[in-house]
Amino acid sequence: MVVSKYAALADVEAAYQAGVRDFGESRAQDLRVKQAHFSAYSDPPRWHFMGHLQRNKIAKVLPLVSSLHSVDSLTLAQALEEYCQKNALSNTLDVFLEINLSGEAQKHGFDLTDLKTLEQAWTILGRTPQLRLAGLMGMSSANASTELVRKQFADLRALRDLLGSRHTHSGLWLSMGMSQDYAVALAEDANVLRIGSLLFEE
């Protein structure tokens, strides 16, 4: 996936013309502007939301995206369920549980070791037909050593395998790895990369 959240619309258009069809955004307003630009195209791109989603922005974001990479709390999972009970989505939305790999208090996401809460979120999302639990998402610590990044990604892979085995779900994806650490993420079995700064000028 190409992360377009900091890219100018002209650069996103250039990426689209080069063949990119999956873009990631993290702000509701930017998503709406860019999605509207492509809405009349015969082959519009798929939009993915990666940022912290406030509950009051759910109605603005969900109808525009094909996946949500940042379900980071039980409160949000419950709010998504409530929204889907009252509103029909045009397609089944892929959702990823966001895991706080670094353990930093200022970062969003579920605690890596809090299996009870993760199981609760799994249950909530699993009983909502319009939502499909696609996998787990995580970000490595900023400016971390390669060894620490590898450990954090390996921890996320191990959690994916554990949850998958508990629920006989072998198809869970791992959304991890960005421009600075994608090679390590690939080595740890990532199958969704979020690449931005390597493709767009700062």
C-alpha positions in Angstrom: 0.0 0.0 0.0 1.2 3.5 -0.9 0.9 5.9 2.1 -0.3 9.2 0.5 -1.2 11.0 3.8 1.6 13.6 3.3 1.5 13.7 -0.5 0.1 16.5 -2.6 -2.9 15.5 -4.8 -0.8 16.0 -7.9 1.7 13.4 -6.7 -1.1 11.0 -5.8 -2.5 11.4 -9.3 1.0 10.7 -10.7 1.2 7.5 -8.6 -2.3 6.5 -9.8 -1.3 7.0 -13.4 1.8 4.8 -12.8 -0.5 2.0 -11.8 -1.0 2.3 -8.0 -4.5 1.4 -6.8 -4.1 1.2 -3.0 -3.6 4.4 -1.0 -3.4 4.9 2.7 -4.6 8.0 4.6 -4.7 8.9 8.3 -6.9 12.0 8.4 -10.6 12.0 7.6 -10.6 15.4 5.8 -7.6 14.5 3.6 -9.2 11.2 2.7 -12.4 12.9 1.7 -10.6 15.4 -0.6 -8.5 12.7 -2.3 -11.3 10.2 -2.6 -13.6 12.8 -4.2 -10.9 13.6 -6.8 -10.9 10.0 -8.0 -14.6 9.3 -7.5 -15.6 9.6 -11.1 -12.7 7.5 -12.5 -13.8 4.2 -14.1 -11.2 2.4 -12.0 -10.9 4.4 -8.8 -8.3 3.5 -6.2 -9.0 1.6 -3.0 -8.6 3.7 0.1 -7.2 2.5 3.4 -7.5 4.3 6.7 -4.5 4.0 9.0 -4.7 6.8 11.6 -6.4 6.9 14.9 -10.1 7.0 14.2 -12.3 9.1 16.5 -15.8 7.8 17.0 -17.3 11.0 15.7 -15.5 10.5 12.4 -16.7 6.9 11.8 -19.6 8.0 9.5 -17.2 10.1 7.4 -14.5 7.5 7.0 -16.1 4.0 6.7 -18.2 4.6 3.5 -15.0 5.7 1.7 -12.5 3.0 2.6 -12.0 -0.7 1.9 -10.0 -1.3 5.0 -9.3 0.1 8.4 -5.9 -0.6 9.9 -6.3 1.0 13.2 -8.9 -0.6 15.4 -7.1 0.3 18.6 -9.5 -0.2 21.5 -12.6 -2.0 22.6 -14.5 1.3 22.6 -13.8 1.8 18.9 -14.7 -1.8 18.1 -18.0 -1.4 19.8 -18.6 1.9 18.0 -17.9 0.3 14.6 -20.4 -2.5 15.5 -23.1 0.1 16.4 -22.5 2.0 13.2 -22.8 -1.1 11.1 -26.0 -2.1 12.8 -27.6 1.1 11.7 -25.9 1.7 8.3 -25.2 -0.5 5.3 -21.7 -0.5 3.8 -21.2 -0.9 0.1 -18.7 -3.7 0.7 -17.4 -5.8 3.6 -14.8 -3.7 5.4 -11.4 -5.4 6.3 -10.3 -4.4 9.7 -7.0 -4.8 11.5 -6.5 -4.8 15.3 -3.7 -2.3 16.0 -1.1 -3.5 18.5 1.1 -1.1 20.5 4.4 -2.9 19.9 6.6 -0.4 21.7 4.4 -0.2 24.8 4.7 3.6 24.8 1.8 5.2 26.6 1.4 8.0 24.0 0.8 5.5 21.2 -2.5 3.9 20.4 -3.3 0.2 20.2 -4.0 -2.9 22.2 -1.4 -4.2 24.7 0.5 -7.0 23.1 0.1 -9.2 26.1 -3.6 -8.4 26.9 -5.1 -11.5 25.3 -8.4 -11.1 27.2 -9.1 -7.7 25.7 -8.0 -8.8 22.3 -10.3 -11.7 22.4 -13.2 -9.4 23.4 -12.4 -7.2 20.3 -12.2 -10.3 18.1 -15.7 -11.3 19.4 -17.2 -7.9 18.7 -15.8 -7.6 15.2 -16.7 -11.3 14.4 -20.4 -10.9 15.1 -20.7 -7.9 12.6 -21.2 -9.2 9.1 -20.2 -6.0 7.5 -16.7 -6.2 9.1 -14.1 -8.8 8.4 -11.2 -9.3 10.8 -8.3 -9.2 8.3 -5.3 -9.3 10.7 -3.1 -7.3 13.0 -1.3 -4.0 12.5 1.8 -2.7 14.3 4.5 0.0 14.1 8.0 -0.5 15.4 9.6 2.0 17.8 11.0 5.2 16.2 14.8 5.2 15.7 15.1 1.7 17.1 17.9 -0.7 16.3 17.3 -3.4 13.7 17.4 -6.0 16.5 14.6 -4.3 18.4 12.5 -3.8 15.3 12.9 -7.4 14.4 11.9 -8.5 17.9 8.8 -6.3 17.8 7.7 -7.6 14.4 8.4 -11.2 15.5 6.2 -10.6 18.6 3.4 -9.4 16.3 3.8 -12.5 14.1 3.7 -14.7 17.1 0.5 -13.0 18.3 -1.0 -13.5 14.9 -0.2 -17.2 15.0 -1.6 -17.6 18.5 -4.9 -15.8 17.7 -5.2 -17.7 14.5 -4.7 -21.0 16.1 -7.3 -20.3 18.8 -9.9 -19.4 16.2 -8.8 -21.8 13.5 -8.2 -18.7 11.4 -5.0 -19.3 9.3 -5.5 -16.3 6.9 -4.8 -13.4 9.2 -2.6 -10.8 7.6 0.2 -8.7 9.1 0.2 -5.0 8.3 3.7 -3.9 9.4 6.7 -2.3 7.9 7.2 1.2 6.5 9.8 2.9 4.4 12.5 2.6 7.0 11.9 -1.0 8.2 10.0 -2.8 5.4 12.8 -5.3 4.8 12.8 -6.4 8.4 9.0 -6.7 8.3 9.1 -8.8 5.2 11.6 -11.1 6.9 9.1 -11.5 9.7 6.2 -12.5 7.4 4.5 -9.1 6.7 2.1 -9.2 3.8 0.9 -5.6 4.0 3.6 -2.9 3.8 2.8 0.8 4.2 5.3 2.7 2.1 5.2 6.5 1.8 8.5 8.5 2.1 10.4 6.3 -0.2 7.9 7.2 -3.0 7.0 10.8 -2.3 9.4 13.7 -1.6 9.2 15.2 1.9 
